[in-house]
């Protein structure tokens, strides 16, 4: 076994621990605040170890190698990859979203009838909201009926308050 494959298995173990933390938080029904505290206490150190391993792999690789490119790509997206630390309402995995959208994701050729390039992301946003409501057992009509009327005048810096999970926590 090469040194790199040992590192990969170690990273898989760290990722498994991250997913395990989230699974336990869901099973325990932790509040957003408790989930956030747990992530900062337990997940953040794991992520720091993962990042240091990626940086070490990058420094030991040739700059144009596939490994260096993969490391650079990951480190470039690091803020996005770790955003779940800032927002406890975010799930670590998007598997539920992918599974929910799979029946609708028929391929780009099937979406030509939508009419514009901007339509695809808009449809994805709408489906995401609907599936999040479904996953949280929120009636979509109630959620949209509550959120949409005041959306135009709602401050953009407070938009996170309008997510289905934040909305459900308030009612």
C-alpha positions as CSV (number, residue, x, y, z in Angstrom):
1,X,0.0,0.0,0.0
2,X,1.4,3.4,-1.0
3,X,1.7,6.3,1.4
4,X,-1.0,8.2,-0.6
5,X,-3.5,5.3,-0.3
6,X,-3.0,5.3,3.5
7,X,-3.7,9.0,3.6
8,X,-6.9,8.5,1.5
9,X,-8.2,5.8,3.9
10,X,-7.4,8.1,6.8
11,X,-9.4,10.9,5.1
12,X,-12.3,8.6,4.5
13,X,-12.3,7.8,8.2
14,X,-12.4,11.5,9.0
15,X,-15.2,12.0,6.6
16,X,-17.1,9.1,8.1
17,X,-16.7,10.8,11.5
18,X,-18.1,14.0,10.1
19,X,-21.2,12.2,8.8
20,X,-21.5,10.3,12.0
21,X,-21.6,13.5,14.0
22,X,-24.5,14.8,11.8
23,X,-26.3,11.5,12.0
24,X,-26.2,11.5,15.8
25,X,-27.3,15.1,16.0
26,X,-30.3,14.3,13.9
27,X,-31.1,11.2,16.0
28,X,-30.8,13.2,19.2
29,X,-33.0,15.9,17.8
30,X,-30.4,18.6,18.8
31,X,-31.5,22.2,18.5
32,X,-29.8,24.4,15.9
33,X,-27.7,26.0,18.6
34,X,-26.6,22.7,20.1
35,X,-25.9,21.3,16.6
36,X,-23.8,24.4,15.8
37,X,-21.8,24.1,19.1
38,X,-21.2,20.4,18.4
39,X,-20.0,21.0,14.9
40,X,-17.6,23.7,16.1
41,X,-16.3,21.5,18.9
42,X,-16.0,18.2,17.0
43,X,-16.2,18.8,13.3
44,X,-13.9,21.8,13.0
45,X,-10.8,20.0,14.3
46,X,-11.4,17.1,11.9
47,X,-11.7,19.6,9.0
48,X,-8.4,21.2,10.1
49,X,-6.7,17.8,9.9
50,X,-8.2,17.1,6.5
51,X,-7.0,20.5,5.3
52,X,-3.5,20.0,6.6
53,X,-3.3,16.6,4.8
54,X,-4.5,18.2,1.6
55,X,-1.9,21.0,1.9
56,X,0.8,18.4,2.7
57,X,-0.2,16.4,-0.4
58,X,-0.1,19.5,-2.5
59,X,3.3,20.5,-1.3
60,X,4.7,17.1,-2.1
61,X,3.2,16.9,-5.6
62,X,4.4,18.4,-8.9
63,X,2.6,21.6,-9.6
64,X,0.9,20.4,-12.8
65,X,0.1,16.9,-11.5
66,X,-3.4,15.5,-11.1
67,X,-2.9,15.4,-7.4
68,X,-1.8,19.0,-7.2
69,X,-4.8,20.1,-9.3
70,X,-7.2,18.1,-7.1
71,X,-5.7,19.7,-4.0
72,X,-5.8,23.2,-5.4
73,X,-9.4,22.6,-6.5
74,X,-10.4,21.4,-3.0
75,X,-8.6,24.3,-1.3
76,X,-10.1,26.8,-3.6
77,X,-13.6,25.6,-2.6
78,X,-12.7,25.2,1.1
79,X,-15.0,28.0,2.2
80,X,-18.0,26.4,0.4
81,X,-17.1,22.9,1.7
82,X,-17.0,24.1,5.3
83,X,-20.0,26.4,5.1
84,X,-22.0,23.9,7.2
85,X,-19.9,25.0,10.2
86,X,-21.4,28.5,10.0
87,X,-25.0,27.4,9.3
88,X,-26.3,24.6,11.5
89,X,-29.4,24.2,9.4
90,X,-27.3,22.9,6.5
91,X,-26.9,19.2,6.2
92,X,-23.4,17.9,5.6
93,X,-24.6,15.8,2.7
94,X,-26.8,16.8,-0.2
95,X,-27.9,13.2,-0.9
96,X,-31.5,13.9,0.1
97,X,-31.6,16.7,-2.5
98,X,-30.0,14.6,-5.2
99,X,-32.4,11.8,-4.5
100,X,-35.4,14.1,-4.5
101,X,-34.4,15.8,-7.8
102,X,-33.4,12.6,-9.6
103,X,-36.9,12.0,-11.1
104,X,-36.8,15.6,-12.4
105,X,-33.2,15.6,-13.6
106,X,-33.8,14.2,-17.1
107,X,-30.9,15.9,-18.7
108,X,-30.2,19.2,-20.4
109,X,-31.8,18.3,-23.7
110,X,-35.1,17.6,-21.9
111,X,-35.0,21.1,-20.4
112,X,-34.8,23.0,-23.7
113,X,-38.5,23.7,-23.5
114,X,-37.9,25.9,-20.4
115,X,-36.9,28.8,-22.6
116,X,-33.7,30.3,-21.3
117,X,-30.4,29.5,-19.6
118,X,-31.5,31.2,-16.4
119,X,-34.5,28.9,-16.1
120,X,-32.5,25.8,-15.1
121,X,-31.1,27.3,-11.9
122,X,-34.5,28.8,-11.1
123,X,-36.2,25.4,-11.5
124,X,-33.5,23.9,-9.3
125,X,-34.1,26.5,-6.6
126,X,-37.9,25.9,-6.7
127,X,-37.5,22.1,-6.5
128,X,-35.0,22.5,-3.7
129,X,-37.5,24.6,-1.6
130,X,-40.3,22.2,-2.3
131,X,-38.2,19.1,-1.4
132,X,-36.9,20.8,1.8
133,X,-40.5,21.5,2.8
134,X,-41.4,17.9,2.1
135,X,-38.4,16.6,4.1
136,X,-39.3,18.8,7.0
137,X,-43.1,17.9,6.8
138,X,-43.9,21.6,6.1
139,X,-47.0,22.2,3.8
140,X,-45.4,23.9,0.8
141,X,-48.5,26.1,0.3
142,X,-48.3,27.4,3.9
143,X,-44.6,28.1,3.7
144,X,-44.9,29.9,0.3
145,X,-48.0,31.7,1.4
146,X,-46.2,33.1,4.5
147,X,-42.9,33.9,2.8
148,X,-43.7,35.2,-0.7
149,X,-45.9,38.2,0.2
150,X,-43.2,40.1,2.1
151,X,-40.2,38.8,0.1
152,X,-39.7,42.0,-2.1
153,X,-39.2,44.2,0.9
154,X,-37.3,41.7,3.1
155,X,-33.8,42.8,4.0
156,X,-31.2,40.7,2.0
157,X,-28.9,40.4,5.1
158,X,-31.7,38.5,6.9
159,X,-32.7,36.2,4.0
160,X,-31.5,33.1,6.0
161,X,-34.5,33.6,8.2
162,X,-36.8,32.6,5.3
163,X,-35.3,29.2,4.7
164,X,-37.9,26.4,5.3
165,X,-36.0,25.2,8.3
166,X,-35.8,28.6,9.9
167,X,-39.4,29.3,9.1
168,X,-40.4,26.0,10.6
169,X,-38.5,26.8,13.8
170,X,-40.5,30.0,14.2
171,X,-43.9,28.5,13.9
